[in-house]
Amino acid sequence: MIYAPCRSTHGRRRSAFSGALAASRIRAALLCVARLDYLFVQPRRRYRFDLCVTGRIGQKMEFGSLHVMMINTDDTHRSVRTQHETDNKQLALQALAQGAQDYLVKGQLTPELLSRALRYAIERGRILKQLQTEVQERQRSEQTLRLIVEGTASVTGKDFFHSLVRSLAEALEARYAFITECIEDCPGYLRAIAFWQGKEFGEGFEYDVHGTPCEQVINSRGCQCYPNGLQSLFPEEADLVMMEAVSYSGIALLDTAGELMGHLAVLDDKPMETEPRNTALLEIFAARAAAEMERLRAEEAMRISQEKFSTAFRSSPSGISISTLNNGRYIEVNDSYLRMLGYSRSELIGKSALELGIWVKAEDRATMSQLLQTQRAVSNLEIEFRKKSGQTFLGLVSAEVVDLGDEPCLLAITTDITVQRKRLHRELAVFQFRGLIQNLAAYRCEVTVSLRV
């Protein structure tokens, strides 16, 4: 829209009427071409013009494809002071300062000059509109980025998913948003772990994906969008009617190995735009959700593993110790290890076996250290140890180098085989004695036979 303001003696705007534009019919003494969205409304009709030239007489004309009108106005906010038939540079600067895009003088006005001024004004208007659109898009992107940060970085754990679905719904301007996880041992069933329903969070739920918009997302392990007519596409899904759902967009959540973990979806009660920007936003939220879900699963697996190790560590009949690899200082030991050596926990933790004199033979320690350096593990080594009382015993040791945090440590399992070894020695002695008796008896028989002969 182009607006050419000047001061008028009349105080009301009049309606326009049709005609043909010619340079001789332009009645404005001074013409300033400026951009303005200008809409004139009459009862039952609306007129939209590309050029408004203020003057004393209202006229509507046409200039090519442009609709032009002559109006009267006393809009002092938009008008520019005029001087008849004068090419006044100072006045031109004032006009431009007040928003005019061009300055034309009556005596110099020609159809070509007016045409050029209009083209330039329209082009400037187009550029300005484009800049405004870019500014609005940037503001929208900044707002979206803020929602992404708030929805994916402010919290962790279970609360993370509630924050994420709410921020996702706001970013995509959707009414509903929810995230699910697959139910183990129940293929095709999902469990919602966070559900935003417009004004508040809903309760978690479980459902069969068959016949729902989520089915294609789960089967394809990708992204699926139904921008309109959702209820007609899934007529058997009664929940869509209850939710007044019109559109849907969902994306699968995959772990780093490509395994399906669940999905993220939004629903709306109005048609959904299929812009690449919306798909990109959904992918950003999905990537963050998948990373957090995988992290929580890894934490849970670690917790279960630690519980199993802790149970085995405490209840094992063999002595188990964890010590640093560099200096051999004890970090943790179980009760069986304490009973086997006769020390209390406070006497062992922070000390090394070398300091306490637990090693009986230095060569046993050297042999074990050499094997650990080359193999990082040893198995079934028979080593003689010394108890706190000074009594020695024979231990069967298996050990492996493990990393606890950033420090290499030694996990060792020791079994006192002194009793077993003594029993074995006794059994071996009995076996050898019996063999000796049998051999002696056989020898006596041979001697007797020889004498008789």
Phi, psi and chi 1 to 4 in degrees:
 res  aa     phi    psi   chi1   chi2   chi3   chi4
   1 MET       -  133.4 -172.3   77.6   62.7      -
   2 ILE  -114.4  135.3  -51.2  -60.1      -      -
   3 TYR  -128.8  127.7  177.6   53.0      -      -
   4 ALA  -113.4   97.0      -      -      -      -
   5 PRO   -89.8  150.2   31.2  -30.7      -      -
   6 CYS  -156.7  164.2   70.1      -      -      -
   7 ARG   -73.9  138.0 -176.0  170.8  -61.5  -80.0
   8 SER  -126.2  156.8  172.3      -      -      -
   9 THR   -87.6   -8.7   58.4      -      -      -
  10 HIS  -100.9  149.2  -65.9  -87.9      -      -
  11 GLY  -107.4    3.8      -      -      -      -
  12 ARG  -128.5  146.5  -57.4 -179.1   62.1 -176.1
  13 ARG   -85.0  135.0  -63.9 -172.2  178.9  106.2
  14 ARG  -106.4  159.9  -62.0  179.8 -177.9  176.9
  15 SER   -73.9  162.8  -57.4      -      -      -
  16 ALA   -99.6  158.1      -      -      -      -
  17 PHE  -139.0  161.2   54.4   90.1      -      -
  18 SER   -77.7  159.6   61.5      -      -      -
  19 GLY   177.5 -174.4      -      -      -      -
  20 ALA  -114.4  139.6      -      -      -      -
  21 LEU   -86.5  135.2  177.7   65.6      -      -
  22 ALA  -145.3  151.3      -      -      -      -
  23 ALA   -61.4  -34.8      -      -      -      -
  24 SER   -68.6  -17.1   61.6      -      -      -
  25 ARG   -96.5   -0.5  -61.1 -176.0   62.5 -178.4
  26 ILE   -76.9  116.3  -60.9  177.4      -      -
  27 ARG  -100.6   -1.2  -60.4 -179.1 -177.4  -83.5
  28 ALA   -76.0  133.4      -      -      -      -
  29 ALA   -71.6  -38.8      -      -      -      -
  30 LEU  -131.4  131.1  179.2   67.2      -      -
  31 LEU  -119.1  122.4  179.9   63.7      -      -
  32 CYS  -117.1  119.9  -61.7      -      -      -
  33 VAL   -93.8  122.2 -178.4      -      -      -
  34 ALA  -137.7  156.9      -      -      -      -
  35 ARG   -90.5  134.8  179.9 -178.6  178.9  -82.1
  36 LEU  -161.1  132.3  175.9   67.3      -      -
  37 ASP   -73.9  108.8  -69.8  -28.3      -      -
  38 TYR  -126.5  123.3 -146.9  105.8      -      -
  39 LEU  -130.8  119.5 -179.6   66.1      -      -
  40 PHE   -98.9  131.6  -68.7   89.5      -      -
  41 VAL  -119.2  127.3 -179.2      -      -      -
  42 GLN  -115.4  160.4  -76.9 -171.4  -21.6      -
  43 PRO   -53.2  125.4  -25.5   34.4      -      -
  44 ARG    72.3   -4.5  -58.4 -177.8 -177.6  177.7
  45 ARG  -140.2  153.6  -59.2 -167.6   65.4 -180.0
  46 ARG  -128.8  139.4  -67.4 -171.0  174.1 -150.3
  47 TYR  -121.3  132.6  -61.8   91.8      -      -
  48 ARG  -122.4  127.6 -170.3  177.4  -66.1  -83.8
  49 PHE  -119.2  152.6  -61.0   94.9      -      -
  50 ASP   -92.7  -25.6  -61.0  -69.7      -      -
  51 LEU  -140.5  132.0  173.8   67.6      -      -
  52 CYS  -122.1  117.8  -62.4      -      -      -
  53 VAL  -111.5  117.0 -178.0      -      -      -
  54 THR   -80.5  139.4   60.2      -      -      -
  55 GLY  -163.0 -166.8      -      -      -      -
  56 ARG   -86.2  -24.1  -60.9  177.7   59.7   86.0
  57 ILE  -122.0  131.1  -59.0  175.8      -      -
  58 GLY   -77.7  125.3      -      -      -      -
  59 GLN  -140.7  148.8  -70.0 -177.9  -46.8      -
  60 LYS  -120.5  128.6 -174.0  176.6   78.5  170.2
  61 MET  -134.2  174.7  -61.2  161.0  -75.3      -
  62 GLU  -126.2  139.7  -68.0 -173.3    0.7      -
  63 PHE  -131.3   95.3 -178.1   77.1      -      -
  64 GLY    64.3 -124.3      -      -      -      -
  65 SER   -91.0    1.3   60.5      -      -      -
  66 LEU   -90.9  139.1  -63.8  176.6      -      -
  67 HIS   -99.4  120.1  -61.5  -75.9      -      -
  68 VAL  -118.8  145.8 -175.7      -      -      -
  69 MET  -141.2  154.6   78.1  169.6 -120.3      -
  70 MET  -105.7  131.1  -56.8  -72.6  -68.8      -
  71 ILE  -134.8  164.6   63.5  170.2      -      -
  72 ASN  -105.6  143.9  -66.2  -42.2      -      -
  73 THR  -153.9  149.0  179.6      -      -      -
  74 ASP  -121.5   26.7   62.8   -9.9      -      -
  75 ASP   -72.8   90.2 -169.9  -15.0      -      -
  76 THR   -67.7  -22.9   57.5      -      -      -
  77 HIS   -70.0  -36.1  177.0   68.7      -      -
  78 ARG   -98.9  -20.6  -58.5 -171.6 -173.3  -80.4
  79 SER   -77.2  160.7   63.5      -      -      -
  80 VAL  -123.2  137.3  177.8      -      -      -
  81 ARG   -59.7  141.5  -65.6 -179.2 -179.1  -86.4
  82 THR  -118.4  157.6   65.8      -      -      -
  83 GLN  -141.9  121.2 -176.3  171.9  -13.1      -
  84 HIS   -65.1  131.2  -64.4  -83.8      -      -
  85 GLU    56.4   30.1  -58.8  179.6   -0.7      -
  86 THR  -124.2  128.5  -58.2      -      -      -
  87 ASP   -89.6   82.8 -172.7   -0.1      -      -
  88 ASN   -99.9  112.3 -170.8  -47.1      -      -
  89 LYS   -65.6  -38.9 -176.2  178.4  -64.8 -174.1
  90 GLN   -64.0  -42.6 -176.4   64.8   28.4      -
  91 LEU   -65.4  -37.1 -175.1   59.6      -      -
  92 ALA   -62.6  -42.2      -      -      -      -
  93 LEU   -63.9  -39.2  -66.5  176.0      -      -
  94 GLN   -63.8  -40.2  -67.8  178.0    2.1      -
  95 ALA   -62.9  -45.0      -      -      -      -
  96 LEU   -65.0  -36.3  -64.9  174.5      -      -
  97 ALA   -65.1  -28.7      -      -      -      -
  98 GLN   -90.9    6.9  -65.2 -172.8   32.4      -
  99 GLY   115.0   -2.1      -      -      -      -
 100 ALA   -67.4  150.2      -      -      -      -
 101 GLN  -103.7  -11.9  -67.8 -171.7    8.8      -
 102 ASP  -159.1  165.4 -149.1  -23.4      -      -
 103 TYR  -137.1  116.5 -178.2   86.7      -      -
 104 LEU  -123.4  141.4  -57.3  176.1      -      -
 105 VAL  -109.2  143.5 -179.3      -      -      -
 106 LYS   -54.1  -47.9  176.5 -179.1  178.1 -179.0
 107 GLY   -69.7  -21.3      -      -      -      -
 108 GLN  -101.5    0.2  -57.9  174.7    2.9      -
 109 LEU   -79.1  125.5 -173.6   60.3      -      -
 110 THR  -130.4  161.7   64.2      -      -      -
 111 PRO   -58.2  -37.5  -26.6   35.2      -      -
 112 GLU   -66.0  -41.7  -67.9   77.4   12.0      -
 113 LEU   -65.2  -42.5 -175.6   60.9      -      -
 114 LEU   -64.5  -41.3  178.7   59.1      -      -
 115 SER   -61.4  -44.3  175.8      -      -      -
 116 ARG   -62.5  -43.7 -174.5 -156.6   67.4 -176.8
 117 ALA   -61.3  -39.9      -      -      -      -
 118 LEU   -66.9  -44.3  -69.1  174.7      -      -
 119 ARG   -60.4  -45.2  -71.8 -162.4  -56.6  -91.4
 120 TYR   -62.9  -41.6  -72.3  173.3      -      -
 121 ALA   -65.5  -41.9      -      -      -      -
 122 ILE   -65.9  -40.3  -68.6  173.2      -      -
 123 GLU   -65.1  -41.9  179.2   63.4   17.9      -
 124 ARG   -63.3  -38.4  -75.9 -167.6  -68.2  -93.1
 125 GLY   -63.6  -39.7      -      -      -      -
 126 ARG   -64.0  -42.5 -174.9 -169.9   64.8   79.6
 127 ILE   -65.1  -42.2  -65.8  175.0      -      -
 128 LEU   -62.0  -41.7 -179.5   59.6      -      -
 129 LYS   -64.1  -39.5 -175.7  175.7 -179.3  179.8
 130 GLN   -64.1  -41.1 -178.5  178.5   -5.8      -
 131 LEU   -63.5  -41.8  -69.5  175.2      -      -
 132 GLN   -62.4  -40.1  -69.8  175.7  -19.6      -
 133 THR   -63.2  -41.6  -58.2      -      -      -
 134 GLU   -65.6  -39.4  -68.6  177.6   -2.7      -
 135 VAL   -64.0  -43.8  170.0      -      -      -
 136 GLN   -63.6  -40.0  -67.8  173.7   -6.2      -
 137 GLU   -65.9  -38.2 -177.9   62.4   26.0      -
 138 ARG   -65.7  -43.1 -179.5  174.8 -180.0  178.6
 139 GLN   -61.9  -39.9  -67.8  174.4  -16.3      -
 140 ARG   -65.4  -40.2 -173.5  179.7  178.1 -173.8
 141 SER   -65.4  -40.2  -61.7      -      -      -
 142 GLU   -64.1  -40.4  -68.9  175.7   -9.0      -
 143 GLN   -63.8  -42.0  172.5   71.0    5.3      -
 144 THR   -64.1  -42.3  -59.0      -      -      -
 145 LEU   -60.9  -40.2  179.5   61.2      -      -
 146 ARG   -62.7  -41.6 -179.2 -174.2   64.6   79.8
 147 LEU   -65.6  -37.8  -68.5  171.9      -      -
 148 ILE   -63.6  -45.2  -68.1  174.8      -      -
 149 VAL   -63.4  -45.8  172.1      -      -      -
 150 GLU   -65.2  -35.8  -69.4  179.3   -5.8      -
 151 GLY   -82.6  -15.9      -      -      -      -
 152 THR  -126.8   -4.2   61.4      -      -      -
 153 ALA  -126.8  -14.7      -      -      -      -
 154 SER   -78.3  -28.8   57.0      -      -      -
 155 VAL  -137.6  165.9  -68.1      -      -      -
 156 THR  -135.2  174.5   57.1      -      -      -
 157 GLY    76.1 -151.4      -      -      -      -
 158 LYS   -63.9  -37.2  -64.7  -63.7 -177.2 -178.9
 159 ASP   -65.4  -22.6  -66.9  -23.5      -      -
 160 PHE   -57.9  -44.5  164.6   84.2      -      -
 161 PHE   -68.7  -33.6  -61.6  111.1      -      -
 162 HIS   -65.5  -44.3  -73.1   82.8      -      -
 163 SER   -64.3  -37.0  177.4      -      -      -
 164 LEU   -66.6  -47.6 -178.2  136.2      -      -
 165 VAL   -67.5  -33.8  -65.4      -      -      -
 166 ARG   -67.9  -45.0 -179.8  173.0 -176.7  174.2
 167 SER   -65.9  -36.2  -62.4      -      -      -
 168 LEU   -63.7  -43.8  175.4   60.8      -      -
 169 ALA   -62.5  -39.6      -      -      -      -
 170 GLU   -68.7  -40.4  -67.1  178.3    3.9      -
 171 ALA   -65.5  -38.9      -      -      -      -
 172 LEU   -95.2    0.9  -64.8  179.9      -      -
 173 GLU    54.9   44.7  -61.2  179.0   -5.2      -
 174 ALA  -108.6  155.5      -      -      -      -
 175 ARG   -78.8  -40.3 -178.7  175.0  176.8 -178.7
 176 TYR  -119.6  148.2  -56.5   98.2      -      -
 177 ALA  -152.8  138.6      -      -      -      -
 178 PHE  -152.2  158.7   63.8   99.0      -      -
 179 ILE  -129.6  140.4 -176.8  171.4      -      -
 180 THR  -126.2  165.5   68.4      -      -      -
 181 GLU  -130.8  150.1   62.0  179.2   -3.2      -
 182 CYS   -70.4  142.8  -62.8      -      -      -
 183 ILE   -92.0  122.0  -58.9  177.2      -      -
 184 GLU   -61.8  143.8  -65.5 -176.9    6.6      -
 185 ASP    65.3    9.7  -57.3  -33.9      -      -
 186 CYS  -133.9   76.7  -67.3      -      -      -
 187 PRO   -58.2  137.3  -21.9   33.1      -      -
 188 GLY    86.7    0.7      -      -      -      -
 189 TYR  -114.0  140.0  -79.1   81.1      -      -
 190 LEU  -124.1  153.6  -62.1  175.6      -      -
 191 ARG  -121.9  122.2  177.8 -171.8  -62.0  111.5
 192 ALA   -77.6  124.2      -      -      -      -
 193 ILE  -103.2  -11.9   55.8  179.2      -      -
 194 ALA  -157.2  134.4      -      -      -      -
 195 PHE  -143.4  114.4  176.2   39.5      -      -
 196 TRP  -102.1  126.8  176.2 -107.3      -      -
 197 GLN  -121.8   44.2   50.5 -175.5    8.0      -
 198 GLY    98.7  -54.6      -      -      -      -
 199 LYS  -124.5  -14.5  -64.0 -178.0  179.0  179.4
 200 GLU  -158.3  170.4   59.1 -175.9    0.9      -
 201 PHE   -84.2  139.8  -68.4  103.3      -      -
 202 GLY   -94.5  171.0      -      -      -      -
 203 GLU   -74.3  151.3  -62.6  -67.5  -26.4      -
 204 GLY   -67.3  155.1      -      -      -      -
 205 PHE  -152.6  162.4   54.5   89.5      -      -
 206 GLU  -121.9  146.0  -62.6  179.9   -0.2      -
 207 TYR  -157.5  159.7   66.9  103.6      -      -
 208 ASP   -89.1  127.3 -176.9   -0.8      -      -
 209 VAL   -75.5  -12.2  -60.6      -      -      -
 210 HIS   -60.7  127.9  179.6   69.7      -      -
 211 GLY    80.6    8.8      -      -      -      -
 212 THR  -111.7  163.4   70.1      -      -      -
 213 PRO   -60.9  -22.8  -22.2   32.7      -      -
 214 CYS   -73.5  -17.9  -51.6      -      -      -
 215 GLU   -60.6  -44.9 -176.9  177.3   16.5      -
 216 GLN   -66.7  -34.8 -177.1   62.1   28.1      -
 217 VAL   -63.4  -46.1  176.2      -      -      -
 218 ILE   -68.5  -42.0  -62.5  -58.9      -      -
 219 ASN   -69.3  -38.5  -68.7  -20.0      -      -
 220 SER   -85.5  -17.0   65.3      -      -      -
 221 ARG    54.1   38.9  -61.3 -168.0  176.1 -171.0
 222 GLY  -139.2 -144.9      -      -      -      -
 223 CYS  -113.9  141.8 -175.1      -      -      -
 224 GLN  -141.4  135.8 -178.8   67.1   41.0      -
 225 CYS  -131.0  134.5 -179.2      -      -      -
 226 TYR  -120.2   94.2  -59.6   99.2      -      -
 227 PRO   -71.4  -18.4   24.7  -32.8      -      -
 228 ASN  -162.1  161.7 -158.1   -4.4      -      -
 229 GLY    64.9   35.6      -      -      -      -
 230 LEU   -63.3  -42.1 -172.2   63.9      -      -
 231 GLN   -66.2  -34.8  -64.3 -178.0   26.5      -
 232 SER   -72.5  -26.9   60.7      -      -      -
 233 LEU   -76.6  -27.7  -65.2  173.4      -      -
 234 PHE  -130.6   71.0  -58.2   92.6      -      -
 235 PRO   -66.9  -21.5   25.1  -34.4      -      -
 236 GLU   -87.8   -3.8  -62.6 -178.8    0.4      -
 237 GLU   -90.7   96.3 -173.6   60.2   28.0      -
 238 ALA   -67.6  -28.8      -      -      -      -
 239 ASP   -63.3  -29.9  -70.2  -21.6      -      -
 240 LEU   -65.0  -36.3  -62.1  178.8      -      -
 241 VAL   -67.3  -43.8  178.7      -      -      -
 242 MET   -63.4  -35.8 -179.3 -174.9   64.6      -
 243 MET   -84.8   -5.5  -61.6  168.7   67.7      -
 244 GLU    58.4   35.4  -58.8  178.0  -13.5      -
 245 ALA   -75.2  132.8      -      -      -      -
 246 VAL  -113.5  -32.7  174.6      -      -      -
 247 SER  -138.7  162.3   54.9      -      -      -
 248 TYR  -152.8  143.9  169.3   96.6      -      -
 249 SER  -146.5  130.2 -175.5      -      -      -
 250 GLY  -142.3  158.3      -      -      -      -
 251 ILE  -144.9  141.2 -173.7  169.7      -      -
 252 ALA   -75.2  150.6      -      -      -      -
 253 LEU  -108.2  116.7  -58.2  179.2      -      -
 254 LEU  -116.6  146.3  -52.3  177.4      -      -
 255 ASP   -84.4 -179.3   61.1   16.4      -      -
 256 THR   -64.7  -20.8   51.8      -      -      -
 257 ALA   -89.7    1.0      -      -      -      -
 258 GLY    84.7    9.3      -      -      -      -
 259 GLU   -84.4  141.4  -64.0  -63.3  -35.0      -
 260 LEU   -71.9  128.7 -178.7   67.6      -      -
 261 MET  -110.0  -26.3  -64.4 -173.3  -65.3      -
 262 GLY   165.5 -152.8      -      -      -      -
 263 HIS  -157.0  163.9   88.7  -56.1      -      -
 264 LEU  -123.5  134.2  179.8   66.1      -      -
 265 ALA  -147.5  155.0      -      -      -      -
 266 VAL  -129.4  146.9  -67.1      -      -      -
 267 LEU  -130.1  151.8  -63.6   97.8      -      -
 268 ASP  -140.0  157.8 -155.1   -2.9      -      -
 269 ASP   -93.9   16.1   52.0    7.4      -      -
 270 LYS  -142.0  163.3   61.0 -177.6 -177.1  -62.4
 271 PRO   -57.7  148.0  -26.4   35.1      -      -
 272 MET  -107.4  136.6 -169.4  174.8  -65.1      -
 273 GLU   -71.6  142.2  -62.9  179.3   -4.0      -
 274 THR  -105.5   41.6   56.9      -      -      -
 275 GLU   -74.3  147.4  -61.1  178.7   -1.5      -
 276 PRO   -57.6  -30.0  -23.7   33.0      -      -
 277 ARG   -61.0  -42.0  172.5 -177.4  173.7  -84.6
 278 ASN   -65.9  -40.1  -68.3  -15.7      -      -
 279 THR   -63.8  -40.8  -57.6      -      -      -
 280 ALA   -63.8  -40.4      -      -      -      -
 281 LEU   -63.1  -43.7  -77.3  176.0      -      -
 282 LEU   -61.6  -39.6 -168.5   62.4      -      -
 283 GLU   -66.8  -37.4  -69.8  174.6  -12.0      -
 284 ILE   -64.1  -48.4  -68.1  173.1      -      -
 285 PHE   -63.6  -39.2  -83.6   91.2      -      -
 286 ALA   -65.7  -40.4      -      -      -      -
 287 ALA   -62.5  -42.5      -      -      -      -
 288 ARG   -67.8  -39.8 -174.8   64.8 -177.8   91.3
 289 ALA   -64.6  -42.8      -      -      -      -
 290 ALA   -64.1  -40.9      -      -      -      -
 291 ALA   -63.4  -41.9      -      -      -      -
 292 GLU   -69.3  -39.1 -178.0   65.3   15.1      -
 293 MET   -64.6  -41.7 -173.6  176.0  -69.1      -
 294 GLU   -66.9  -37.7 -172.2  170.7   12.3      -
 295 ARG   -63.8  -43.3 -173.6 -172.8   68.4   82.7
 296 LEU   -64.8  -38.5  -69.6  177.2      -      -
 297 ARG   -65.5  -39.7  -70.7 -170.0  173.8 -173.0
 298 ALA   -65.4  -40.0      -      -      -      -
 299 GLU   -63.3  -41.9  -75.0 -174.1   -6.6      -
 300 GLU   -65.8  -42.1  179.6   65.3   12.3      -
 301 ALA   -63.5  -38.9      -      -      -      -
 302 MET   -65.4  -41.4  178.5   65.3   71.1      -
 303 ARG   -62.6  -43.9 -176.2 -171.0   63.5   79.9
 304 ILE   -64.0  -42.7  -65.8  174.6      -      -
 305 SER   -62.5  -41.7  177.0      -      -      -
 306 GLN   -65.0  -39.0  -71.1  175.6  -14.2      -
 307 GLU   -64.0  -42.2  -72.3 -178.0   -5.8      -
 308 LYS   -63.8  -44.7  -69.2 -179.5  178.1  179.2
 309 PHE   -64.0  -41.7  175.2   79.4      -      -
 310 SER   -62.7  -40.9  178.8      -      -      -
 311 THR   -64.7  -45.7  -59.3      -      -      -
 312 ALA   -65.5  -37.4      -      -      -      -
 313 PHE   -63.3  -46.3 -175.0   86.4      -      -
 314 ARG   -72.6  -38.4  -68.0 -167.9  -55.2  -92.0
 315 SER   -93.2   -3.5   60.7      -      -      -
 316 SER   -66.1  135.1  174.5      -      -      -
 317 PRO   -73.3  -18.4   25.8  -33.2      -      -
 318 SER   -86.9  154.1  -61.2      -      -      -
 319 GLY   -77.4  127.2      -      -      -      -
 320 ILE  -120.4  133.1  -56.3  177.7      -      -
 321 SER  -134.6  148.8   63.8      -      -      -
 322 ILE  -123.7  122.3  -57.8  174.9      -      -
 323 SER  -136.4  158.4   58.6      -      -      -
 324 THR   -69.7  144.5   58.9      -      -      -
 325 LEU   -75.0  -32.6 -175.0   63.0      -      -
 326 ASN   -71.5  -49.4  -65.8  -27.8      -      -
 327 ASN  -118.2   -1.6   51.7   31.5      -      -
 328 GLY    73.8   16.5      -      -      -      -
 329 ARG   -75.5  136.4  -62.6 -170.8  179.8  -82.2
 330 TYR   -70.8  132.5  -70.9  108.0      -      -
 331 ILE  -101.4  -41.1  -62.5  175.0      -      -
 332 GLU  -155.8  144.8 -174.5   60.6   78.4      -
 333 VAL  -141.0  155.4  -64.8      -      -      -
 334 ASN   -95.7  174.3   67.3   -9.2      -      -
 335 ASP   -65.0  -34.4  -67.5  -20.7      -      -
 336 SER   -63.3  -36.6  -62.1      -      -      -
 337 TYR   -67.4  -40.0 -165.4   80.1      -      -
 338 LEU   -63.6  -44.3  -64.8  174.2      -      -
 339 ARG   -65.3  -36.7  -72.4 -168.0  -62.2  -92.9
 340 MET   -65.8  -37.3 -175.3  171.5   58.3      -
 341 LEU   -97.0  -18.9  -66.8  176.2      -      -
 342 GLY    84.8   13.8      -      -      -      -
 343 TYR   -99.4  159.9  -72.0   94.3      -      -
 344 SER   -90.1  166.6   64.3      -      -      -
 345 ARG   -61.8  -43.8 -175.8  175.3  -60.1  -85.2
 346 SER   -65.0  -27.0   60.1      -      -      -
 347 GLU   -77.0  -22.1  -69.5  173.3  -30.5      -
 348 LEU   -98.4  -45.8  -86.2 -177.5      -      -
 349 ILE   -61.6  129.7  -58.9  -59.1      -      -
 350 GLY    89.2  -11.1      -      -      -      -
 351 LYS  -103.3  165.4  -56.9  -68.8 -166.7  -50.2
 352 SER  -111.1  157.7   68.6      -      -      -
 353 ALA   -62.7  -31.3      -      -      -      -
 354 LEU   -68.4  -41.2 -171.9   61.0      -      -
 355 GLU   -63.0  -40.8  -69.8  179.4   51.6      -
 356 LEU   -83.4   -3.7  -62.0  174.0      -      -
 357 GLY    70.7   31.5      -      -      -      -
 358 ILE   -74.5  -32.4  -65.0  176.5      -      -
 359 TRP   -73.7  128.4  -66.6   93.0      -      -
 360 VAL   -85.4  -43.4  174.3      -      -      -
 361 LYS  -115.7  125.3  -60.4  176.6 -178.7  178.2
 362 ALA   -64.4  -32.1      -      -      -      -
 363 GLU   -66.8  -29.3   56.1  -91.5   25.5      -
 364 ASP   -65.0  -42.1  -72.1  -17.8      -      -
 365 ARG   -64.5  -43.0 -178.0  174.4 -179.3  -86.7
 366 ALA   -63.3  -41.9      -      -      -      -
 367 THR   -62.8  -43.3  -60.2      -      -      -
 368 MET   -67.1  -40.7 -176.6  171.4  176.3      -
 369 SER   -62.6  -40.5  -62.1      -      -      -
 370 GLN   -65.6  -42.1 -175.3  177.5    2.8      -
 371 LEU   -64.8  -38.3  -69.5  173.5      -      -
 372 LEU   -67.9  -35.1  -70.9  173.1      -      -
 373 GLN   -67.9  -35.0  -70.8  178.1   -0.4      -
 374 THR   -91.6  -34.9   56.7      -      -      -
 375 GLN  -114.2  -15.8  -56.9  176.0   10.3      -
 376 ARG    61.8   11.2  -66.9 -177.5   61.8   86.4
 377 ALA  -162.4  148.7      -      -      -      -
 378 VAL  -133.6  157.4  -64.5      -      -      -
 379 SER  -143.8  130.3  179.3      -      -      -
 380 ASN    56.0   49.2  -62.9  -31.3      -      -
 381 LEU   -88.1  133.6  -73.2 -177.6      -      -
 382 GLU   -93.5  114.0  -67.0 -174.0    2.0      -
 383 ILE  -130.2  139.9  -61.0  175.6      -      -
 384 GLU   -91.6  128.0 -168.3  173.5    2.6      -
 385 PHE  -118.6  164.3  -64.9  106.3      -      -
 386 ARG  -118.8  131.2 -177.7 -179.1  -68.7  107.5
 387 LYS   -80.5  172.5  -61.5 -177.9  179.0 -178.5
 388 LYS   -60.8  -34.0 -179.6 -178.7  178.2 -178.9
 389 SER   -72.8  -10.6   62.3      -      -      -
 390 GLY    97.1  -12.6      -      -      -      -
 391 GLN   -71.0  141.7 -178.2 -177.7   -0.9      -
 392 THR  -103.0  157.2   61.7      -      -      -
 393 PHE  -150.8  160.4   67.9   95.0      -      -
 394 LEU   -98.7  123.6 -172.5   63.2      -      -
 395 GLY  -113.4  143.5      -      -      -      -
 396 LEU  -100.0  114.4 -171.9   65.7      -      -
 397 VAL  -113.9  134.0 -179.2      -      -      -
 398 SER  -127.2  133.8  -65.4      -      -      -
 399 ALA  -144.9  156.4      -      -      -      -
 400 GLU  -148.9  143.5 -176.9  174.9  -10.8      -
 401 VAL   -81.2  127.7  177.4      -      -      -
 402 VAL  -129.2  155.2  -64.9      -      -      -
 403 ASP  -103.4  118.5  -67.3  -36.0      -      -
 404 LEU  -108.7  103.0  -63.0 -178.2      -      -
 405 GLY    71.8 -124.7      -      -      -      -
 406 ASP  -103.4    6.6  -63.7  -29.1      -      -
 407 GLU  -113.0  128.2 -174.7  174.8   15.2      -
 408 PRO   -73.2  134.7   25.2  -32.2      -      -
 409 CYS  -131.3  169.5  -63.4      -      -      -
 410 LEU  -117.5  119.9 -175.4   66.2      -      -
 411 LEU   -99.2  116.7  173.9   63.9      -      -
 412 ALA  -125.4  139.9      -      -      -      -
 413 ILE  -118.4  122.9  -58.4  176.9      -      -
 414 THR  -122.7  131.5  -55.1      -      -      -
 415 THR  -119.9  129.0  -56.7      -      -      -
 416 ASP   -74.7  112.1 -175.0   -6.5      -      -
 417 ILE  -109.0   18.5   60.7  171.2      -      -
 418 THR   -59.9  -48.3  -55.8      -      -      -
 419 VAL   -63.8  -43.9  175.9      -      -      -
 420 GLN   -63.8  -39.8  -67.9   89.0  -30.2      -
 421 ARG   -66.1  -41.6  177.9   55.3   60.7   89.4
 422 LYS   -62.2  -42.1  -70.3  180.0  177.7  179.3
 423 ARG   -64.5  -40.9 -177.6 -174.9  -56.2  115.7
 424 LEU   -63.5  -40.6 -179.5   60.7      -      -
 425 HIS   -63.4  -41.8  -74.6  169.8      -      -
 426 ARG   -62.7  -46.2  -72.5 -162.9  -58.2  -91.3
 427 GLU   -62.9  -38.4  -67.6  175.8   -6.6      -
 428 LEU   -66.6  -38.5 -179.6   60.0      -      -
 429 ALA   -65.6  -41.8      -      -      -      -
 430 VAL   -63.0  -43.8  171.0      -      -      -
 431 PHE   -61.5  -44.6  176.1   78.2      -      -
 432 GLN   -65.6  -37.6  -67.8  175.1  -16.5      -
 433 PHE   -65.3  -43.3  178.1   74.5      -      -
 434 ARG   -64.5  -39.6  -71.5  177.9  178.9  174.7
 435 GLY   -64.1  -37.2      -      -      -      -
 436 LEU   -65.8  -42.7 -179.7   61.1      -      -
 437 ILE   -61.7  -44.6  -65.1  -60.6      -      -
 438 GLN   -63.8  -41.4  -68.3  175.6   -5.2      -
 439 ASN   -65.7  -37.7  -69.7  -23.2      -      -
 440 LEU   -65.4  -42.1 -179.2   59.5      -      -
 441 ALA   -62.8  -43.0      -      -      -      -
 442 ALA   -64.1  -38.9      -      -      -      -
 443 TYR   -64.3  -39.6  176.2   74.1      -      -
 444 ARG   -64.6  -37.6  -69.2  179.0   60.6 -176.1
 445 CYS   -64.6  -42.2  -69.8      -      -      -
 446 GLU   -64.2  -38.8  -68.9  178.4   -0.1      -
 447 VAL   -67.7  -41.7  171.1      -      -      -
 448 THR   -61.9  -42.8  -55.6      -      -      -
 449 VAL   -64.9  -41.8  170.3      -      -      -
 450 SER   -63.0  -40.8  -59.7      -      -      -
 451 LEU   -65.1  -37.3  -67.6  174.0      -      -
 452 ARG   -69.4  -34.9  -71.7  179.6 -179.8  176.8
 453 VAL   -69.5      -  174.4      -      -      -
